Amino acid sequence: MSLNEGKNGYTFITILFSLSIFIMITPFLSSLIQLFISMNDSKTEDYSIANFFYLLQYELNQSNGVQLTTSGLLLHQNDQMITIERYTNQIRRRVNYAGHEVMLFNVQSIKWEDEKHTLYVTIKIQGGETYERRLFKGATFQE
């Protein structure tokens, strides 16, 4: 009596069948992977922009006074002065002119505009996309 009797093994035909399926699927995998990567990058950028505007609105709501300077935005909160400014290709937050908390990466330019009860912010990201938002000021605006 043989040990392999009644058992089916992995045959050469099974290997050829698996290999042919793999060869048919392979060309589609690279385009599918590139699609997932591009979708993920744009979503990450959108989330970071939305988060930046949310945090900026929160800072404006908490501030006692808002001042537009040549370097960026100066917020007065209790005994602290919070600066939000562009630094190289980032937007950073500093407290009492110390520290370095990055709020947004890959920024090409930022533009602040004063309107009566709002602050109009335009951000251009490296790569060309522009995002604009009108935020409500929590306090009086000074120049």
C-alpha positions as CSV (number, residue, x, y, z in Angstrom):
1,M,0.0,0.0,0.0
2,S,1.4,3.4,-1.0
3,L,1.4,6.5,1.2
4,N,0.1,8.8,-1.5
5,E,-2.8,6.6,-2.4
6,G,-6.1,8.4,-2.6
7,K,-4.6,11.9,-2.2
8,N,-4.5,14.5,-4.9
9,G,-1.3,16.5,-5.1
10,Y,-0.4,19.9,-6.4
11,T,-0.1,19.2,-10.1
12,F,1.7,21.0,-13.0
13,I,-1.7,21.9,-14.5
14,T,-2.7,23.7,-11.2
15,I,0.6,25.7,-11.3
16,L,0.0,26.7,-14.9
17,F,-3.6,27.7,-14.2
18,S,-2.5,29.8,-11.2
19,L,0.3,31.4,-13.1
20,S,-1.9,32.3,-16.0
21,I,-4.4,34.0,-13.7
22,F,-1.6,36.0,-12.0
23,I,-0.2,37.1,-15.4
24,M,-3.7,38.3,-16.4
25,I,-4.2,40.3,-13.2
26,T,-0.7,41.9,-12.9
27,P,-1.1,44.7,-15.5
28,F,-4.2,46.0,-13.6
29,L,-2.5,46.0,-10.2
30,S,-0.1,48.9,-10.9
31,S,-2.8,51.2,-12.1
32,L,-5.0,50.2,-9.2
33,I,-2.2,50.9,-6.7
34,Q,-1.6,54.3,-8.3
35,L,-5.3,55.1,-8.1
36,F,-5.4,54.3,-4.4
37,I,-2.3,56.4,-3.7
38,S,-3.6,59.5,-5.6
39,M,-7.0,59.2,-3.8
40,N,-5.3,59.0,-0.4
41,D,-3.0,62.0,-1.0
42,S,-5.9,64.3,-2.0
43,K,-8.0,63.2,0.9
44,T,-5.1,63.8,3.3
45,E,-4.6,67.3,1.9
46,D,-8.3,68.1,2.2
47,Y,-8.4,66.9,5.8
48,S,-5.3,68.9,6.8
49,I,-6.8,72.1,5.2
50,A,-10.1,71.6,6.9
51,N,-8.4,70.9,10.2
52,F,-6.3,74.1,9.8
53,F,-9.4,76.2,9.2
54,Y,-11.2,74.6,12.1
55,L,-8.2,75.3,14.5
56,L,-7.9,78.9,13.2
57,Q,-11.6,79.5,13.8
58,Y,-11.2,78.0,17.3
59,E,-8.3,80.4,18.0
60,L,-10.3,83.4,16.7
61,N,-13.2,82.4,19.0
62,Q,-10.9,82.2,22.1
63,S,-9.1,85.4,21.4
64,N,-9.8,88.8,23.2
65,G,-8.2,90.8,20.3
66,V,-7.1,90.1,16.8
67,Q,-4.4,92.1,14.9
68,L,-3.1,91.6,11.4
69,T,0.7,92.1,11.1
70,T,3.1,91.9,8.3
71,S,4.2,88.4,9.3
72,G,0.8,87.0,9.9
73,L,-2.0,87.1,12.5
74,L,-1.6,88.1,16.2
75,L,-4.2,86.9,18.6
76,H,-4.5,88.1,22.2
77,Q,-5.8,85.4,24.6
78,N,-5.7,86.4,28.3
79,D,-2.1,87.0,29.1
80,Q,-0.7,85.3,25.9
81,M,0.0,86.5,22.5
82,I,-0.5,83.8,19.8
83,T,1.1,84.3,16.4
84,I,0.0,82.4,13.4
85,E,2.4,82.9,10.5
86,R,4.0,81.4,7.4
87,Y,7.4,79.9,8.1
88,T,9.2,78.5,5.0
89,N,6.6,76.2,3.5
90,Q,4.6,75.8,6.7
91,I,2.1,77.7,8.7
92,R,3.1,77.7,12.3
93,R,1.6,78.7,15.7
94,R,3.7,80.4,18.3
95,V,2.8,81.5,21.9
96,N,4.5,84.6,23.2
97,Y,6.9,84.5,20.2
98,A,8.3,81.1,21.4
99,G,7.8,77.6,20.2
100,H,7.0,76.1,16.8
101,E,3.7,74.2,16.4
102,V,3.2,73.4,12.7
103,M,-0.5,73.8,11.7
104,L,-0.1,73.1,8.0
105,F,2.6,71.8,5.6
106,N,3.3,72.4,1.9
107,V,2.1,76.0,1.8
108,Q,3.2,78.2,-1.1
109,S,1.5,81.4,0.1
110,I,-1.1,82.7,2.5
111,K,-3.1,85.9,2.3
112,W,-5.1,87.5,5.1
113,E,-7.8,90.0,4.4
114,D,-9.7,92.1,6.9
115,E,-13.4,92.5,6.4
116,K,-15.8,94.0,8.9
117,H,-16.6,91.1,11.2
118,T,-14.7,88.4,9.3
119,L,-11.2,87.4,8.4
120,Y,-10.8,86.2,4.8
121,V,-8.0,83.6,4.4
122,T,-6.6,82.4,1.1
123,I,-4.0,79.5,1.1
124,K,-2.2,78.3,-2.0
125,I,-0.7,74.8,-1.6
126,Q,2.5,73.7,-3.3
127,G,1.1,72.0,-6.4
128,G,-1.3,74.9,-7.3
129,E,-4.5,74.3,-5.4
130,T,-6.0,77.3,-3.7
131,Y,-8.3,77.2,-0.6
132,E,-10.3,80.1,0.6
133,R,-12.3,80.5,3.8
134,R,-14.2,83.3,5.6
135,L,-13.8,83.1,9.3
136,F,-15.7,85.0,12.0
137,K,-13.7,87.1,14.4
138,G,-14.5,86.6,18.1
139,A,-13.2,90.1,19.0
140,T,-12.6,93.5,17.6
141,F,-10.1,93.7,14.8
142,Q,-7.1,96.1,15.0
143,E,-4.6,97.1,12.4
